[in-house]
Amino acid sequence: MSPLSEKPRQRRLRSDAVQNAEAILNAASAVLAERPEAGLAEVAQAAGVSRKTLYAHFASRDALINALIERATERVVCALEAADLDSGPADQALVRLMEIGWRSMDTDPFLLHLSSPPASPEQDRDRHEPILERLQAVVARGQREGHIDPKLTIDWVLAAVLALGHAAGEEVRTGRMDSNQAIETLRISIPRLVRPDGSVAR
């Protein structure tokens, strides 16, 4: 076989590999949303691939889950870039940012139910840094413009807003709220937490 005829074959193999990896991730997202403890054999069956093919892409269950989390994070970052967080009162921009996080739960519902595998401090920082940078910028703008209390430190505002988000996530996970109720609660709670006068902008 000539080198020229080999190139299309290599492209097909790469294309097949990309399609298989995407099918595995899609199947894993659906399966783990329903059964968080499901194993790789069940994921392979749902994806329509052999276990050998699955292991060729993801050497372990932790590797598969990390890939799912990385993909979900990339989707959130893309949504944040399109969210125009530099417009309007900053406390409302914080709400929009949290809403984007919640919409990611609708796209990747396994995130609500799955315990993520342990990550190194470097992996954890790299994973969250793009989101935290945007949060920090929104809070700093809000303090300059008077929509977020300047007496609060940026780190505290971030910690408090994220804690509210986690609390809402627990309410949804246990069935005490649905995602729409959680988002509406955050729309009320975040401004009351961070605005200088504790009010909710309308």
Residue frames as a rotation matrix with the C-alpha (Angstrom) as fourth column:
MET 1
0.580 0.814 0.000 0.00
0.814 -0.580 0.000 0.00
0.000 0.000 -1.000 0.00
SER 2
-0.191 -0.671 0.717 1.41
0.626 -0.646 -0.438 3.36
0.756 0.365 0.543 -0.99
PRO 3
-0.798 -0.159 -0.581 1.85
0.575 -0.490 -0.655 6.19
-0.181 -0.857 0.483 1.53
LEU 4
-0.867 0.497 0.028 -0.78
-0.450 -0.807 0.383 8.20
0.213 0.320 0.923 -0.34
SER 5
-0.097 0.876 -0.473 -3.43
-0.186 0.451 0.873 5.50
0.978 0.173 0.119 -0.01
GLU 6
-0.397 -0.128 -0.909 -2.51
0.777 0.481 -0.406 5.01
0.490 -0.867 -0.092 3.64
LYS 7
-0.991 -0.075 0.108 -3.39
0.014 -0.875 -0.484 8.59
0.131 -0.478 0.868 4.59
PRO 8
-0.257 0.960 0.110 -7.17
-0.683 -0.261 0.682 8.30
0.684 0.100 0.723 3.99
ARG 9
0.200 0.287 -0.937 -7.17
0.336 0.878 0.341 5.08
0.920 -0.383 0.080 6.02
GLN 10
-0.672 -0.516 -0.531 -5.39
0.676 -0.134 -0.725 6.82
0.303 -0.846 0.439 8.89
ARG 11
-0.849 0.418 0.324 -7.91
-0.444 -0.896 -0.007 9.66
0.288 -0.150 0.946 8.75
ARG 12
0.093 0.921 -0.377 -10.78
-0.393 0.382 0.836 7.16
0.915 0.070 0.398 8.87
LEU 13
-0.057 -0.184 -0.981 -9.23
0.696 0.698 -0.171 5.42
0.716 -0.692 0.088 11.86
ARG 14
-0.946 -0.299 -0.125 -8.80
0.301 -0.670 -0.678 8.72
0.119 -0.679 0.724 13.68
SER 15
-0.537 0.821 0.193 -12.37
-0.669 -0.554 0.496 9.70
0.514 0.137 0.847 12.83
ASP 16
0.216 0.600 -0.770 -13.65
0.048 0.781 0.622 6.34
0.975 -0.171 0.140 14.10
ALA 17
-0.456 -0.472 -0.755 -11.65
0.761 0.232 -0.605 6.76
0.461 -0.851 0.253 17.31
VAL 18
-0.969 0.137 0.207 -13.11
-0.202 -0.918 -0.341 10.24
0.143 -0.372 0.917 17.91
GLN 19
-0.153 0.980 -0.131 -16.63
-0.651 0.000 0.759 8.96
0.743 0.201 0.638 17.27
ASN 20
0.097 0.138 -0.986 -16.11
0.438 0.884 0.167 6.01
0.894 -0.447 0.025 19.61
ALA 21
-0.801 -0.450 -0.396 -14.77
0.552 -0.295 -0.780 8.24
0.234 -0.843 0.484 22.37
GLU 22
-0.786 0.564 0.254 -17.74
-0.569 -0.820 0.059 10.62
0.242 -0.099 0.965 22.01
ALA 23
0.089 0.839 -0.536 -20.19
-0.354 0.530 0.770 7.70
0.931 0.121 0.345 22.01
ILE 24
-0.225 -0.255 -0.940 -18.60
0.701 0.628 -0.338 6.35
0.677 -0.735 0.038 25.18
LEU 25
-0.982 -0.172 -0.075 -18.78
0.177 -0.723 -0.667 9.73
0.061 -0.669 0.741 26.93
ASN 26
-0.479 0.873 0.089 -22.41
-0.729 -0.452 0.514 10.24
0.489 0.181 0.853 25.89
ALA 27
0.191 0.534 -0.824 -23.36
0.027 0.836 0.548 6.76
0.981 -0.127 0.145 27.06
ALA 28
-0.525 -0.467 -0.712 -21.47
0.708 0.225 -0.669 7.18
0.473 -0.855 0.213 30.34
SER 29
-0.935 0.215 0.283 -23.23
-0.301 -0.902 -0.309 10.50
0.189 -0.374 0.908 31.02
ALA 30
-0.056 0.989 -0.135 -26.64
-0.729 0.052 0.682 8.87
0.682 0.137 0.718 30.53
VAL 31
0.178 0.098 -0.979 -25.87
0.286 0.947 0.146 5.65
0.942 -0.306 0.140 32.40
LEU 32
-0.662 -0.549 -0.511 -24.20
0.629 -0.035 -0.777 7.31
0.408 -0.835 0.369 35.39
ALA 33
-0.710 0.517 0.478 -27.05
-0.571 -0.820 0.039 9.82
0.412 -0.245 0.878 35.72
GLU 34
0.368 0.895 -0.251 -29.39
-0.597 0.435 0.674 6.86
0.712 -0.098 0.695 36.29
ARG 35
0.941 -0.125 -0.315 -26.99
0.288 0.783 0.552 4.53
0.177 -0.610 0.772 38.10
PRO 36
0.716 -0.672 0.189 -24.01
-0.680 -0.733 -0.030 6.39
0.158 -0.108 -0.981 39.60
GLU 37
0.132 -0.693 0.709 -22.27
-0.633 0.491 0.598 3.14
-0.763 -0.527 -0.374 40.57
ALA 38
0.961 0.272 0.052 -22.54
-0.129 0.609 -0.783 1.57
-0.244 0.746 0.620 37.10
GLY 39
0.172 -0.944 0.283 -19.41
0.158 0.310 0.938 -0.16
-0.972 -0.117 0.202 35.85
LEU 40
-0.430 -0.474 -0.768 -17.51
-0.629 -0.452 0.632 0.11
-0.647 0.755 -0.104 32.61
ALA 41
-0.900 0.141 0.413 -19.10
0.341 0.818 0.464 -3.01
-0.272 0.558 -0.784 31.15
GLU 42
0.074 0.995 -0.067 -22.52
0.793 -0.099 -0.601 -1.36
-0.605 -0.009 -0.796 31.38
VAL 43
0.223 -0.075 -0.972 -21.18
-0.295 -0.955 0.006 1.83
-0.929 0.285 -0.236 29.82
ALA 44
-0.798 -0.582 -0.155 -19.57
-0.347 0.234 0.908 -0.13
-0.493 0.779 -0.388 26.96
GLN 45
-0.592 0.656 0.468 -22.84
0.740 0.673 -0.006 -1.94
-0.319 0.343 -0.883 26.27
ALA 46
0.387 0.778 -0.494 -24.79
0.505 -0.627 -0.593 1.33
-0.771 -0.020 -0.636 26.24
ALA 47
0.049 -0.467 -0.883 -22.22
-0.534 -0.759 0.372 2.89
-0.844 0.453 -0.287 23.90
GLY 48
0.940 0.342 -0.003 -22.33
-0.201 0.546 -0.814 -0.06
-0.276 0.765 0.581 21.52
VAL 49
0.283 -0.910 -0.304 -18.61
-0.749 -0.011 -0.663 -0.75
0.599 0.416 -0.684 21.78
SER 50
0.477 -0.215 -0.852 -16.57
0.394 0.919 -0.011 -3.59
0.786 -0.330 0.523 23.18
ARG 51
0.946 -0.196 -0.257 -14.91
0.199 -0.274 0.941 -3.34
-0.255 -0.942 -0.220 26.56
LYS 52
0.068 -0.968 0.241 -11.56
0.914 0.157 0.373 -3.54
-0.399 0.196 0.896 24.73
THR 53
-0.076 -0.024 0.997 -12.48
0.701 -0.712 0.036 -0.43
0.709 0.702 0.071 22.73
LEU 54
0.868 0.432 0.246 -13.61
0.123 -0.666 0.736 1.37
0.482 -0.608 -0.631 25.87
TYR 55
0.722 -0.639 -0.266 -10.36
0.414 0.091 0.906 0.55
-0.555 -0.764 0.330 27.69
ALA 56
-0.050 -0.745 0.665 -8.39
0.996 -0.091 -0.026 1.74
0.080 0.660 0.747 24.67
HIS 57
0.091 0.177 0.980 -9.84
0.291 -0.946 0.144 5.21
0.952 0.272 -0.137 25.25
PHE 58
0.311 0.115 0.943 -10.24
-0.791 -0.519 0.324 5.22
0.527 -0.847 -0.071 29.05
ALA 59
-0.442 -0.675 -0.590 -7.93
-0.291 0.731 -0.618 2.98
0.848 -0.101 -0.520 31.04
SER 60
-0.852 0.176 -0.493 -10.08
0.517 0.425 -0.743 3.05
0.079 -0.888 -0.453 34.19
ARG 61
0.200 0.979 -0.038 -13.41
0.943 -0.182 0.279 4.20
0.266 -0.091 -0.960 35.57
ASP 62
0.260 -0.171 -0.950 -11.69
0.551 -0.782 0.292 7.18
-0.793 -0.599 -0.109 37.19
ALA 63
-0.804 -0.593 -0.046 -10.19
0.273 -0.437 0.857 8.16
-0.529 0.677 0.513 33.83
LEU 64
-0.492 0.714 0.499 -13.63
0.744 0.047 0.667 8.02
0.453 0.699 -0.554 32.22
ILE 65
0.483 0.706 -0.519 -15.23
0.873 -0.433 0.224 10.12
-0.067 -0.561 -0.825 34.97
ASN 66
-0.148 -0.612 -0.777 -12.41
0.400 -0.755 0.519 12.67
-0.904 -0.234 0.357 34.79
ALA 67
-0.912 -0.158 0.378 -12.97
0.405 -0.213 0.889 12.93
-0.060 0.964 0.258 31.03
LEU 68
-0.004 0.986 0.168 -16.69
0.893 -0.073 0.445 13.51
0.451 0.151 -0.880 31.63
ILE 69
0.476 0.146 -0.868 -15.95
0.700 -0.660 0.273 16.25
-0.533 -0.737 -0.416 34.16
GLU 70
-0.592 -0.749 -0.297 -13.42
0.337 -0.565 0.753 17.87
-0.732 0.346 0.587 31.83
ARG 71
-0.706 0.388 0.592 -15.99
0.616 -0.074 0.784 17.91
0.348 0.919 -0.187 29.01
ALA 72
0.379 0.891 -0.251 -18.66
0.899 -0.291 0.327 19.40
0.218 -0.350 -0.911 31.30
THR 73
0.148 -0.411 -0.900 -16.21
0.548 -0.723 0.420 22.08
-0.823 -0.556 0.119 32.47
GLU 74
-0.857 -0.476 0.199 -15.35
0.402 -0.375 0.835 22.99
-0.323 0.796 0.513 28.88
ARG 75
-0.247 0.855 0.456 -19.06
0.801 -0.085 0.593 23.41
0.546 0.511 -0.664 28.12
VAL 76
0.548 0.434 -0.715 -19.50
0.797 -0.529 0.290 25.71
-0.253 -0.729 -0.636 31.12
VAL 77
-0.310 -0.754 -0.579 -16.49
0.424 -0.655 0.626 27.82
-0.851 -0.051 0.522 30.12
CYS 78
-0.830 0.060 0.554 -17.86
0.535 -0.191 0.823 28.21
0.155 0.980 0.126 26.57
ALA 79
0.200 0.977 0.067 -21.23
0.857 -0.208 0.471 29.27
0.474 -0.036 -0.880 27.98
LEU 80
0.354 -0.142 -0.924 -19.55
0.685 -0.634 0.360 31.79
-0.637 -0.760 -0.127 30.30
GLU 81
-0.719 -0.694 -0.045 -17.69
0.452 -0.515 0.729 33.33
-0.529 0.503 0.683 27.37
ALA 82
-0.666 0.539 0.516 -21.04
0.477 -0.225 0.850 33.93
0.574 0.812 -0.107 25.65
ALA 83
0.012 0.778 -0.629 -22.85
0.987 0.092 0.132 35.21
0.161 -0.622 -0.766 28.76
ASP 84
-0.028 -0.072 0.997 -21.76
0.253 -0.965 -0.063 38.88
0.967 0.251 0.045 28.64
LEU 85
0.310 0.112 -0.944 -20.84
0.922 0.208 0.328 38.96
0.233 -0.972 -0.039 32.32
ASP 86
-0.744 -0.639 -0.194 -19.48
0.665 -0.737 -0.123 42.50
-0.064 -0.221 0.973 31.93
SER 87
-0.620 0.597 0.509 -22.96
-0.074 -0.691 0.719 43.96
0.781 0.408 0.472 31.38
GLY 88
0.402 0.915 0.029 -25.54
-0.039 -0.014 0.999 44.98
0.915 -0.402 0.030 33.97
PRO 89
0.492 -0.169 0.854 -25.29
-0.855 -0.277 0.438 44.96
0.163 -0.946 -0.281 37.77
ALA 90
-0.435 -0.820 -0.372 -22.58
-0.717 0.565 -0.408 42.58
0.545 0.090 -0.834 38.92
ASP 91
-0.587 0.266 0.765 -24.80
-0.549 0.564 -0.617 40.82
-0.595 -0.782 -0.184 41.46
GLN 92
0.576 0.816 -0.051 -27.10
-0.547 0.338 -0.766 39.88
-0.608 0.468 0.641 38.58
ALA 93
0.269 -0.588 -0.763 -24.08
-0.820 0.275 -0.501 38.74
0.505 0.761 -0.408 36.57
LEU 94
-0.742 -0.494 0.453 -23.23
-0.668 0.609 -0.429 36.44
-0.064 -0.621 -0.781 39.48
VAL 95
0.023 0.841 0.540 -26.74
-0.458 0.489 -0.742 35.03
-0.888 -0.230 0.397 39.28
ARG 96
0.716 0.227 -0.661 -26.36
-0.698 0.183 -0.693 34.48
-0.036 0.956 0.290 35.53
LEU 97
-0.274 -0.911 -0.308 -23.06
-0.849 0.380 -0.368 32.75
0.452 0.161 -0.877 36.13
MET 98
-0.696 0.071 0.714 -24.64
-0.485 0.687 -0.541 30.39
-0.529 -0.723 -0.444 38.66
GLU 99
0.443 0.896 -0.025 -27.53
-0.563 0.257 -0.785 29.75
-0.698 0.362 0.618 36.27
ILE 100
0.313 -0.420 -0.851 -25.02
-0.860 0.254 -0.442 28.62
0.402 0.871 -0.282 33.65
GLY 101
-0.761 -0.611 0.220 -23.63
-0.640 0.649 -0.411 26.16
0.108 -0.453 -0.885 36.15
TRP 102
-0.315 0.731 0.605 -27.12
-0.391 0.481 -0.785 24.87
-0.865 -0.484 0.134 36.81
ARG 103
0.603 0.523 -0.602 -27.94
-0.752 0.121 -0.648 24.51
-0.266 0.844 0.467 33.13
SER 104
-0.307 -0.781 -0.544 -24.86
-0.843 0.488 -0.226 22.30
0.442 0.389 -0.808 32.89
MET 105
-0.723 0.128 0.679 -26.59
-0.411 0.711 -0.571 19.96
-0.556 -0.692 -0.461 35.34
ASP 106
0.423 0.906 -0.014 -29.45
-0.485 0.214 -0.848 19.64
-0.765 0.366 0.530 32.86
THR 107
0.484 -0.332 -0.810 -26.96
-0.820 0.152 -0.552 18.78
0.306 0.931 -0.199 30.10
ASP 108
-0.339 -0.687 -0.642 -24.83
-0.223 0.722 -0.655 16.50
0.914 -0.079 -0.398 32.30
PRO 109
0.519 0.685 0.511 -27.14
-0.621 -0.109 0.777 15.31
0.588 -0.720 0.368 35.10
PHE 110
0.510 -0.404 -0.759 -24.59
0.525 0.845 -0.097 12.73
0.681 -0.349 0.643 36.27
LEU 111
-0.433 -0.754 0.494 -22.79
0.079 -0.578 -0.812 15.66
0.898 -0.313 0.310 37.95
LEU 112
0.103 0.571 0.814 -25.49
-0.807 -0.430 0.404 15.83
0.581 -0.699 0.417 40.63
HIS 113
0.869 0.460 0.183 -25.18
-0.487 0.725 0.488 12.21
0.092 -0.512 0.854 41.63
LEU 114
0.701 -0.641 -0.312 -21.60
0.389 0.711 -0.586 11.21
0.597 0.289 0.748 41.05
SER 115
0.781 -0.597 -0.183 -18.71
-0.025 -0.323 0.946 11.38
-0.624 -0.734 -0.267 43.45
SER 116
0.806 -0.512 -0.296 -15.80
-0.445 -0.195 -0.874 12.55
0.390 0.836 -0.385 41.34
PRO 117
0.628 -0.656 -0.419 -12.51
0.688 0.719 -0.095 10.64
0.363 -0.229 0.903 41.57
PRO 118
0.562 -0.465 -0.684 -9.71
0.416 -0.556 0.720 12.25
-0.715 -0.689 -0.119 43.57
ALA 119
0.757 -0.368 0.540 -7.77
0.409 -0.378 -0.831 14.89
0.510 0.850 -0.136 41.66
SER 120
-0.219 -0.893 -0.394 -4.36
0.970 -0.154 -0.189 16.32
0.108 -0.424 0.899 42.39
PRO 121
0.114 0.228 -0.967 -4.25
0.488 -0.861 -0.146 19.94
-0.866 -0.455 -0.209 43.60
GLU 122
-0.776 -0.466 -0.424 -2.86
-0.144 -0.524 0.839 20.91
-0.614 0.713 0.340 40.18
GLN 123
-0.802 0.539 0.257 -5.70
0.518 0.414 0.749 19.14
0.297 0.734 -0.611 38.34
ASP 124
0.060 0.876 -0.479 -8.32
0.977 -0.150 -0.152 20.68
-0.205 -0.458 -0.865 40.63
ARG 125
-0.134 -0.180 -0.975 -6.87
0.186 -0.971 0.153 24.19
-0.973 -0.160 0.163 40.19
ASP 126
-0.951 -0.276 -0.137 -6.60
-0.086 -0.189 0.978 23.86
-0.296 0.942 0.156 36.41
ARG 127
-0.589 0.788 0.179 -10.16
0.776 0.491 0.395 22.53
0.224 0.372 -0.901 36.18
HIS 128
0.326 0.819 -0.472 -11.71
0.926 -0.378 -0.017 25.39
-0.192 -0.432 -0.881 38.14
GLU 129
-0.501 -0.647 -0.576 -9.38
0.576 -0.745 0.336 28.27
-0.646 -0.163 0.745 37.30
PRO 130
-0.856 0.170 0.488 -11.25
0.349 -0.507 0.789 29.54
0.381 0.845 0.375 34.19
ILE 131
0.176 0.984 -0.043 -14.51
0.635 -0.080 0.769 29.68
0.752 -0.162 -0.638 36.17
LEU 132
0.327 -0.100 -0.940 -12.95
0.895 -0.288 0.342 31.20
-0.305 -0.952 -0.005 39.29
GLU 133
-0.768 -0.640 -0.012 -11.22
0.590 -0.715 0.375 33.88
-0.249 0.280 0.927 37.21
ARG 134
-0.516 0.659 0.548 -14.57
0.300 -0.460 0.836 34.99
0.802 0.595 0.040 35.83
LEU 135
0.468 0.676 -0.569 -16.15
0.765 0.012 0.644 34.96
0.442 -0.737 -0.511 39.28
GLN 136
-0.107 -0.614 -0.782 -13.35
0.871 -0.437 0.223 37.08
-0.479 -0.658 0.581 40.68
ALA 137
-0.900 -0.244 0.362 -13.63
0.414 -0.742 0.528 39.59
0.140 0.624 0.769 37.83
VAL 138
-0.073 0.957 0.281 -17.40
0.420 -0.226 0.879 39.93
0.904 0.182 -0.386 38.32
VAL 139
0.508 0.248 -0.825 -17.05
0.859 -0.078 0.506 40.46
0.061 -0.966 -0.253 42.08
ALA 140
-0.478 -0.763 -0.434 -14.27
0.751 -0.612 0.248 43.04
-0.455 -0.207 0.866 41.65
ARG 141
-0.767 0.273 0.580 -16.40
0.305 -0.641 0.704 44.95
0.564 0.717 0.409 39.11
GLY 142
0.248 0.956 -0.157 -19.40
0.579 -0.016 0.815 44.82
0.776 -0.293 -0.558 41.42
GLN 143
0.246 -0.228 -0.942 -17.41
0.918 -0.257 0.301 46.29
-0.310 -0.939 0.146 44.29
ARG 144
-0.828 -0.560 0.008 -16.12
0.522 -0.766 0.375 49.11
-0.204 0.315 0.927 42.08
GLU 145
-0.700 0.602 0.384 -19.61
0.075 -0.473 0.878 49.92
0.710 0.644 0.286 40.80
GLY 146
-0.739 0.349 0.576 -21.39
-0.672 -0.449 -0.589 49.58
0.053 -0.822 0.567 44.15
HIS 147
0.233 0.873 -0.428 -23.52
-0.760 0.438 0.480 46.51
0.607 0.214 0.766 43.45
ILE 148
0.482 -0.170 -0.860 -21.45
0.475 0.875 0.093 44.25
0.736 -0.453 0.502 45.72
ASP 149
1.000 -0.015 0.023 -20.51
-0.027 -0.510 0.860 45.30
-0.001 -0.860 -0.511 49.25
PRO 150
0.416 -0.910 0.007 -16.84
-0.258 -0.125 -0.958 46.44
0.872 0.396 -0.286 49.16
LYS 151
0.150 -0.342 0.928 -16.47
-0.988 -0.087 0.127 45.59
0.037 -0.935 -0.351 52.85
LEU 152
0.801 0.143 0.582 -16.64
-0.204 0.978 0.041 41.90
-0.563 -0.152 0.812 51.89
THR 153
-0.314 -0.943 -0.108 -13.46
-0.535 0.082 0.841 40.26
-0.784 0.322 -0.530 50.63
ILE 154
-0.013 0.260 -0.966 -13.56
-0.979 0.191 0.065 38.76
0.202 0.947 0.252 47.14
ASP 155
-0.813 -0.354 -0.462 -12.54
-0.287 0.934 -0.212 35.37
0.506 -0.040 -0.861 48.54
TRP 156
-0.814 0.555 0.172 -15.42
-0.020 0.268 -0.963 35.42
-0.581 -0.787 -0.207 51.02
VAL 157
-0.011 0.838 -0.546 -17.96
-0.826 -0.315 -0.467 36.40
-0.563 0.446 0.696 48.35
LEU 158
-0.257 -0.151 -0.954 -16.73
-0.805 0.580 0.126 33.56
0.534 0.801 -0.271 46.13
ALA 159
-0.973 -0.158 -0.171 -16.84
-0.040 0.838 -0.544 31.05
0.229 -0.522 -0.821 48.98
ALA 160
-0.607 0.793 0.053 -20.32
-0.211 -0.096 -0.973 32.17
-0.766 -0.602 0.225 50.07
VAL 161
0.068 0.642 -0.764 -21.81
-0.958 -0.172 -0.230 32.17
-0.279 0.747 0.603 46.55
LEU 162
-0.439 -0.287 -0.851 -20.34
-0.597 0.801 0.038 28.75
0.671 0.525 -0.523 45.77
ALA 163
-0.989 0.117 0.087 -21.63
-0.001 0.589 -0.808 27.43
-0.145 -0.800 -0.583 49.10
LEU 164
-0.196 0.965 -0.173 -25.13
-0.615 -0.259 -0.745 28.61
-0.764 -0.040 0.644 48.14
GLY 165
0.028 0.157 -0.987 -24.74
-0.963 0.268 0.015 26.79
0.267 0.951 0.158 44.84
HIS 166
-0.807 -0.369 -0.462 -23.68
-0.243 0.920 -0.309 23.59
0.538 -0.137 -0.832 46.58
ALA 167
-0.790 0.577 0.208 -26.59
-0.157 0.137 -0.978 23.89
-0.593 -0.805 -0.017 49.02
ALA 168
0.085 0.831 -0.550 -29.00
-0.887 -0.189 -0.422 24.26
-0.454 0.524 0.721 46.11
GLY 169
-0.284 -0.284 -0.916 -27.41
-0.758 0.651 0.033 21.24
0.587 0.704 -0.401 44.47
GLU 170
-0.997 -0.079 -0.004 -28.01
-0.057 0.747 -0.663 19.15
0.055 -0.660 -0.749 47.57
GLU 171
-0.371 0.928 0.013 -31.66
-0.466 -0.175 -0.867 20.22
-0.803 -0.328 0.498 47.63
VAL 172
0.220 0.418 -0.881 -32.09
-0.975 0.122 -0.185 19.08
0.030 0.900 0.435 44.03
ARG 173
-0.606 -0.548 -0.577 -30.14
-0.553 0.811 -0.189 15.87
0.571 0.204 -0.795 44.56
THR 174
-0.970 0.230 0.076 -32.39
0.076 0.585 -0.807 14.86
-0.230 -0.778 -0.585 47.44
GLY 175
-0.561 0.785 0.263 -35.56
0.687 0.264 0.677 15.82
0.462 0.560 -0.688 45.58
ARG 176
-0.171 0.510 -0.843 -36.58
0.796 -0.433 -0.423 18.72
-0.580 -0.744 -0.332 47.82
MET 177
0.151 0.194 -0.969 -36.28
-0.391 -0.889 -0.239 21.13
-0.908 0.415 -0.059 44.87
ASP 178
0.632 -0.126 0.765 -36.18
0.720 0.461 -0.519 20.86
-0.287 0.879 0.382 41.11
SER 179
-0.356 -0.914 0.194 -33.57
0.927 -0.318 0.200 22.75
-0.121 0.251 0.960 39.09
ASN 180
-0.137 0.366 0.920 -35.92
0.457 -0.801 0.387 25.63
0.879 0.474 -0.057 38.25
GLN 181
0.886 0.455 -0.096 -36.74
0.264 -0.322 0.909 26.16
0.382 -0.830 -0.405 41.93
ALA 182
0.341 -0.846 -0.410 -33.05
0.848 0.089 0.523 26.07
-0.406 -0.526 0.747 42.77
ILE 183
-0.482 -0.520 0.705 -32.25
0.805 -0.580 0.124 28.72
0.345 0.628 0.698 40.16
GLU 184
0.284 0.672 0.684 -35.08
0.238 -0.741 0.628 30.99
0.929 -0.015 -0.370 41.37
THR 185
0.880 -0.016 -0.475 -33.86
0.475 -0.010 0.880 30.61
-0.018 -1.000 -0.001 44.96
LEU 186
-0.116 -0.990 -0.084 -30.35
0.937 -0.137 0.322 31.61
-0.330 -0.042 0.943 43.91
ARG 187
-0.236 0.099 0.967 -31.75
0.618 -0.752 0.228 34.64
0.750 0.652 0.116 42.04
ILE 188
0.743 0.564 0.360 -33.16
0.044 -0.579 0.814 35.87
0.667 -0.589 -0.455 45.35
SER 189
0.873 -0.328 -0.361 -30.44
0.453 0.272 0.849 34.70
-0.181 -0.905 0.386 47.72
ILE 190
0.015 -0.969 0.245 -27.26
0.994 -0.011 -0.106 35.85
0.106 0.246 0.964 45.95
PRO 191
-0.097 -0.064 0.993 -28.16
0.248 -0.968 -0.039 39.58
0.964 0.243 0.110 45.72
ARG 192
0.846 0.456 0.276 -29.36
-0.154 -0.288 0.945 39.58
0.511 -0.842 -0.173 49.33
LEU 193
0.709 -0.639 -0.299 -26.02
0.683 0.517 0.516 38.07
-0.175 -0.570 0.803 50.33
VAL 194
-0.162 -0.960 0.227 -23.69
0.981 -0.133 0.140 40.40
-0.104 0.246 0.964 48.44
ARG 195
0.145 0.236 0.961 -25.46
0.516 -0.847 0.130 43.75
0.845 0.477 -0.244 47.86
PRO 196
-0.814 -0.531 0.235 -24.55
0.112 -0.541 -0.833 46.57
0.570 -0.652 0.501 50.26
ASP 197
-0.528 0.685 0.502 -28.19
-0.841 -0.504 -0.197 47.06
0.118 -0.526 0.842 51.25
GLY 198
-0.841 0.130 0.524 -29.16
-0.091 0.923 -0.375 43.39
-0.533 -0.363 -0.765 51.10
SER 199
0.106 0.945 -0.310 -31.86
-0.599 -0.188 -0.778 44.06
-0.794 0.268 0.546 48.52
VAL 200
-0.239 -0.075 0.968 -32.81
0.612 0.762 0.210 42.15
-0.754 0.643 -0.136 45.40
ALA 201
-0.690 -0.049 -0.722 -32.49
-0.418 -0.788 0.452 44.15
-0.591 0.613 0.523 42.19
ARG 202
0.088 0.793 0.602 -35.48
0.450 0.508 -0.734 43.85
-0.888 0.336 -0.313 39.86
